[in-house]
């Protein structure tokens, strides 16, 4: 008998078994979720120690929520969504004592052999840290983690028009900051020899 094709039925079975406490299924589920949860934690929290704390809390929450996976979309997307909620909740609790930024680089497009990120005057992470936190969170959730506007609105507890506005303002501010550095003659992060 052939095994079921990868996809929703297998994902539903894995999530249900992990949620029911099956040790083997739980281990497979955690192995699948760990890199996704780590990506979310590092993308939303700059401080390594804080991101590791958030990672652990989010991973526990994702595993605990496994029985609620209904298969209406890909399991990986569901894991990122649950992890994003948990990490944002952790970040809000620690927000008063530190600023959070992006640790995981966004994939770069290539232009003439050099990536866009290599041609920036500063590392992208520095520019992102200069943005107001609500704008940075919305931009990272949208472009680094691939969430939709409605999902970002749900995750950040902000109306959709506010999310759209935050993303637009973040893009404009990033452009302004980069252009300012270019005008000041700041050298790109990496040379394209």
Secondary structure, DSSP 8 states (H G I E B T S, - for coil): -----SSHHHHHHHHHHHHTT-HHHHHHHHHHHHHHHHHHHHHH--SHHHHHHHHHHHHHHHHHHGGG---SS-HHHHHHHHHHHHHHHHHHHHGGG------S-----EETTEETTTTSSS-HHHHHHTS-HHHHHHHIIIIIS---HHHHHHHHT--HHHHHHHHHHHHHHHHHHHHHHHHHT---SS---
